[in-house]
Amino acid sequence: MNYPQLSEDYPLRDDQIARYRKDGFIKLDDVITGETLQAFREAVADGVTKEVGPPKGSEGAYAQIFIQRVNIAQRNPEIQKFVKAPRLANLAAKLSGTAVRLWHDQALFKEPGTGNRTPWHQDAPYWPHQDRTRQISIWLALKDATVENGCMSFLPGTQNLGPREPVEFSQPKSLEELAPEAAGIKPVTHELKAGSTTFHSGLCFHYAGPNRSQSVREAMVVIYMPADTL
Ligand SMILES: O=C(O)CCC(=O)C(=O)O
């Protein structure tokens, strides 16, 4: 089936672009909606179940944070159709101000009970690129993301601090240790209804809370890098 929404442009405003560049993140509502959202969610949920089976519970500290399926779209044509949507790539390009290409995708499912807090971190320090300033991630809520089930929080302006050490998720560090200059900056927490998104810079510090709800927190993340990345 075809989903016309995937190739239609989202009505992004100039003030939203300016806000992303100032803060290093932005919330955009209703990026994927209706039957397109339903099909995207089903494709990812089915794909994750096929790859990992039913929830297994804890397997060490990292596994307790979330079920992570990196590049699931490469293994699953149904998911690929959504991950490669021009609507998503065009938003990433306009916000970051550069032509982009797909870097990777990941399904991140935080299980109830075992889904611990995702520690404060930046993304780009984990990546091998020469220039780490312009990567951008879309975090799409496949189901409503709330404080109770582990939505994301961001530290505005921290994309300007430059890359810090990559954080070992099983041995989290405090923000004071990672970025003492960020003391006093207030985190912004974004609950999202299904189909809404946050976009964040690969250098903006962020974390997600634990899942204290009764059901899985389902998110799909699509990460882009500048087209000329080496
Ligand atoms: O979903 C999460 O728990 C963390 C996601 C994250 O860190 C990211 O998308 O960069």
PDBQT file of the ligand as one rigid body, heavy atoms in Angstrom, charges set to zero:
ROOT
HETATM    1  O1  LIG A 301      14.498   6.503  23.663  1.00  0.00    +0.000 OA
HETATM    2  C1  LIG A 301      15.374   6.561  24.513  1.00  0.00    +0.000 C 
HETATM    3  O2  LIG A 301      15.241   6.051  25.618  1.00  0.00    +0.000 OA
HETATM    4  C2  LIG A 301      16.660   7.273  24.211  1.00  0.00    +0.000 C 
HETATM    5  C3  LIG A 301      16.732   7.735  22.805  1.00  0.00    +0.000 C 
HETATM    6  C4  LIG A 301      17.990   8.436  22.468  1.00  0.00    +0.000 C 
HETATM    7  O3  LIG A 301      18.869   8.614  23.263  1.00  0.00    +0.000 OA
HETATM    8  C5  LIG A 301      18.155   8.917  21.095  1.00  0.00    +0.000 C 
HETATM    9  O4  LIG A 301      17.267   8.748  20.255  1.00  0.00    +0.000 OA
HETATM   10  O5  LIG A 301      19.216   9.514  20.809  1.00  0.00    +0.000 OA
ENDROOT
TORSDOF 0
